Amino acid sequence: MGVRLAGLIVVLTIAAGIVPGSAQQSSAPQSPVPHGATQSWPPLPKSGFITGRAATGKDVADGNAVFVLRAYGVPFGKPLDVTIPQYAYLTKRGQQPVAVIVVQAEQGKGIKIFGVRNFSGKAATAKEFEVQLLGTNPPN
């Protein structure tokens, strides 16, 4: 099994933006939300997200998805049974939580991956443990 996983090439095609906490940092604010601070949440989008199916390269190019799960050129992502879009906090290791909107949720090879956008539109991917789902009503 280790050999199979070692041979697996996962392509995460990131739409515009960066992954917070990566080596590439944007100078734009990422809507940090310190514990106990008040956050103004925008309405959930009416478009620009994927639900009920795995994303394609066209979805990413059209701005409707953040990533495509592929191995050896073959898509393998499966949609998660998660309400899309919805509010969430993204917490990358060693950073403050960032208020985001979940626009994509897929599972591949046993890993749950979420596509999110901050309120400036910057896209990021996150593993399940990095995302705190908050639902479709703006949090207080």
N, C-alpha and C positions, 0 to 999 in steps of 0.2 A: 504494500500500500504506500509506503514511503517513497518508493521509486515512482509510482504513478503520480503522486502529488508533486514530487520534484519535477516531473516532466510537464506538469500542467502550467500553461502560460495563460494567465488571466489578464485580459486587457480591460482596463477601466478607462473609457474615453471620457474625459472631463470636459464639460461644456465651458463656457466663459467663466473665468474666475480661477480661484486657487483653493486648495485645501487648507483651512486654518491650521496653523501649527506646523506647516511644512516649511522647507527651506526657503521657498518663495513666499514672501509676505507682501501683501498689498498695503499701500499707504492709506487706502480708504478704511474708515471705521467699520468694524465688524459687529456692531451692536452688542457690546459686552453687557451683561446684566449681572452686576454684583449681587450677592445674596442680600435680599431685603430691599432692593431697589425697585422702583416702579418702572414698568415697561409699557410703552404705547404700541399696541399690536395693530398692524394693518389688516384689512379684510382679506380673507383667503382668496386666491386667484380663481378666476373662472376658466382659465386655460393655462397652458404652459406646464402641464404635469402628465404623468402616465399612471393609469390605474387599470387593474384587471388583466394585464398582459406584460410580458417582458419588453423592454425597450429595444429599439433598433438603432442603427447608425443614423437613419433618417430622422428619428425622433430627437436624437442629440443635435444633429445639424439644424433642425427646426426650432430648437430651444425648448422642446417638450420633455426632455430627459437630461439627466446629468451624466449617466454612464451606460455602457453596454457590457455585459458579462460575456466574454468569448474565450474559448480555448481552441487553439489551432484554427482560428478563423470561424469556428462554429459557435453561435450563440447558445448559452446553456442556462441563462437566468430564468427563474420562475417567479411570478408575482407573489408577494406576501399578502395575506389576508389582513390588510391594514387600511384604514380610511385614509385616502389621499384626495386632496391635500389636507394637512392638519398642522397645527402649531407644535413646536418642540423646542427644547434646548439642546444644543450641541456642545458637548464638553470634550475637548481634546486634552490629552495628558498635560498637566501643568498649566492649563489656561483657564480663564474665567469662562463660565457658560456663555454661549452666544445664542440669542433668540433667532430662530429660523422657521422656515416653513418646509415641511416634508413634501417633496414633489414626486418621489419615486421610492419604491420599496421592493427589493427582490432578494431571492435566495439562490445561491449557487454553491454547489459542493459543500453544503452544510453551513455556510456562512451567510448571515443576514446582513445585507448592505442597503443603506438608505442614501438617496440623493436629496440634498437639502439646498435651500437658498437663503441667504441672510436678507435683511430688508433692503439692502442696496442691490440685490440681484446676484451677488457673488455665489457661485455654486461650489459645493463640496460633497465628498462622499464620506460616509461614516459607518462604522460597524455598530451592531446593535447596542453594545454596552456604552457607546458614546452618545446615544440619543435618548432623551427623555421625552416620550410622546405625551402631548398635553390635550389632544382632542381638537374638535372643530370650533369650540367657543373660545373667544379671546380670553386668555388667563387674566386674572386680576393683578 
